């Protein structure tokens, strides 16, 4: 359970990239509400998916392509806002990301849905709720530590952002990575969406 949680939480993804950017521009302390929102949002999503996985497995499978598209649009929008942020050192910084934004980013993140569905399927026991609840507790702890580490990494990166050119380059890289994550997560779902629309048409 811990290895699965660490591999999903610590691996690069939309939320991690957003946290690195926030940590670089606002510091670890100011980024923690965003981190907390992302962790709690994911935990609530995990519980919701785990509870309803068996009862709504067909509905979940059908909705996944649409969810991926919606999440992809939101992530691309986030990446674009980072890419186009004012890079001048004396400029007013973008607003500090909030708890709610962290929560919302998880619920629109296809990677989070996939992690929840696969984790719930792996660590659920139809005869007892204890294994799944233990998994939720472990994932909460590992996810919080992993995302906080990404915020610390972002703050360390800020020490080299001493010129407008470096800030602009950093913002561009973070934004492009976010957009790339969106396409990486959405493209595999496009085929399923095409098949679904074709079958509905006929």
C-alpha positions in Angstrom: 0.0 0.0 0.0 2.8 2.4 0.9 4.8 1.7 -2.3 1.7 2.1 -4.4 0.9 5.4 -2.6 4.4 6.7 -3.0 4.7 5.8 -6.7 1.4 7.6 -7.5 1.9 10.6 -5.2 5.6 11.4 -5.9 5.6 10.8 -9.6 5.3 14.0 -11.7 1.8 15.0 -12.6 -0.3 18.1 -13.0 -0.7 18.7 -9.2 3.0 18.2 -8.5 4.0 20.7 -11.3 1.5 23.3 -9.9 2.9 22.8 -6.4 6.5 23.3 -7.6 5.5 26.5 -9.4 3.6 27.7 -6.3 6.5 26.8 -4.0 9.0 28.7 -6.2 6.9 31.9 -6.3 5.3 31.9 -2.9 7.4 29.7 -0.6 6.5 26.5 1.3 4.4 28.1 4.0 2.2 30.0 1.6 1.8 26.9 -0.6 0.7 24.6 2.2 -3.0 25.5 2.0 -2.9 24.5 -1.7 -1.0 21.2 -0.7 -3.6 20.5 2.1 -6.4 21.1 -0.3 -4.9 18.7 -2.9 -4.3 16.0 -0.2 -7.8 16.3 1.4 -9.4 16.5 -2.0 -7.7 13.4 -3.2 -8.5 11.5 0.0 -12.2 12.4 -0.3 -12.1 11.3 -4.0 -10.5 8.0 -3.0 -13.1 7.3 -0.4 -15.9 8.3 -2.9 -14.5 6.1 -5.6 -13.8 3.2 -3.3 -17.3 3.2 -1.8 -19.0 3.4 -5.2 -16.6 1.4 -7.4 -18.5 -1.9 -7.4 -22.0 -0.4 -7.6 -21.1 2.1 -10.3 -18.3 0.4 -12.2 -20.1 0.6 -15.6 -21.0 4.2 -15.1 -17.5 5.1 -14.0 -16.0 3.4 -17.1 -18.4 5.3 -19.4 -17.8 8.7 -17.7 -14.0 8.4 -17.7 -13.4 9.8 -21.2 -15.6 12.8 -20.5 -13.9 13.3 -17.1 -10.5 13.2 -18.8 -11.5 15.9 -21.3 -12.9 18.2 -18.6 -9.8 17.7 -16.4 -7.5 18.2 -19.4 -9.1 21.6 -20.2 -8.8 22.7 -16.6 -5.1 21.6 -16.4 -4.3 23.3 -19.7 -5.9 26.5 -18.4 -3.7 26.2 -15.3 -0.6 25.6 -17.3 -1.4 28.6 -19.6 -1.8 30.9 -16.6 1.6 29.8 -15.3 3.2 30.3 -18.7 1.8 33.8 -19.2 2.5 35.0 -15.6 4.4 38.3 -15.3 8.1 37.4 -15.0 9.4 40.7 -13.9 11.1 40.5 -10.5 9.3 43.7 -9.2 5.9 42.7 -10.4 3.0 41.8 -8.2 3.0 38.0 -8.0 0.0 35.9 -9.0 -2.4 35.2 -6.1 -1.3 32.5 -3.8 -3.1 29.2 -4.8 -5.9 28.4 -2.3 -7.1 25.3 -0.5 -10.1 25.1 -2.8 -8.0 25.3 -5.9 -5.9 22.4 -4.7 -9.0 20.4 -4.0 -10.5 21.2 -7.4 -7.4 20.4 -9.3 -7.4 16.8 -7.8 -11.1 16.3 -8.7 -10.4 17.4 -12.3 -7.2 15.4 -12.6 -7.5 12.2 -14.6 -4.4 10.8 -12.9 -6.1 11.2 -9.6 -9.2 9.3 -10.8 -7.1 6.5 -12.2 -5.0 6.2 -9.0 -8.2 6.1 -6.9 -9.9 3.5 -9.1 -6.8 1.2 -9.4 -5.9 1.6 -5.7 -9.5 0.9 -4.5 -9.7 -2.1 -6.7 -6.4 -3.5 -5.5 -6.8 -2.9 -1.8 -10.5 -3.5 -1.2 -11.9 -6.6 0.4 -15.6 -7.4 -0.2 -15.8 -9.0 3.2 -14.2 -6.2 5.2 -13.8 -2.5 5.1 -10.6 -2.5 7.2 -8.1 -3.0 4.3 -9.5 -0.2 2.3 -9.7 2.2 5.3 -6.1 1.3 6.1 -5.1 2.1 2.5 -6.9 5.5 2.8 -4.9 6.4 5.9 -1.6 5.3 4.4 -2.3 7.2 1.2 -3.2 10.3 3.1 0.1 10.3 5.0 2.3 9.4 2.0 0.4 11.9 -0.3 0.8 14.8 2.2 4.6 14.1 2.6 5.1 13.7 -1.1 3.3 16.9 -2.1 5.0 18.9 0.7 8.4 17.7 -0.7 7.4 19.1 -4.1 6.7 22.4 -2.4 10.1 22.4 -0.8 11.7 21.6 -4.1 9.9 24.6 -5.6 11.2 26.9 -2.9 14.8 25.6 -3.5 14.3 26.3 -7.2 13.4 29.9 -6.3 17.0 30.6 -5.1 18.2 30.5 -8.7 15.3 32.6 -10.1 17.3 35.8 -9.8 16.5 37.4 -13.2 13.5 38.1 -15.3 14.8 35.7 -18.0 15.2 32.8 -15.5 11.7 33.4 -14.1 10.2 33.5 -17.5 12.0 30.3 -18.5 10.9 28.6 -15.3 7.3 29.6 -15.8 7.4 28.4 -19.4 8.8 25.0 -18.5 6.3 24.5 -15.7 3.4 25.6 -17.9 4.5 23.3 -20.8 4.9 20.4 -18.4 1.4 20.9 -17.1 0.0 21.1 -20.7 2.0 18.0 -21.6 0.6 16.1 -18.6 -2.9 17.1 -19.8 -2.4 15.7 -23.3 -0.6 12.6 -21.9 -3.6 11.8 -19.7 -6.3 12.8 -22.2 -5.1 11.2 -25.4 -5.6 7.6 -24.3 -9.2 8.4 -23.5 -9.9 9.9 -27.0 -10.2 6.5 -28.6 -12.8 5.4 -26.0 -14.7 8.7 -26.5 -14.7 8.2 -30.3 -16.0 4.6 -30.0 -18.6 5.8 -27.5 -19.8 8.6 -29.8 -19.8 6.3 -32.8 -21.9 3.7 -31.1 -24.3 6.4 -29.8 -24.6 7.8 -33.3 -25.6 4.4 -34.8 
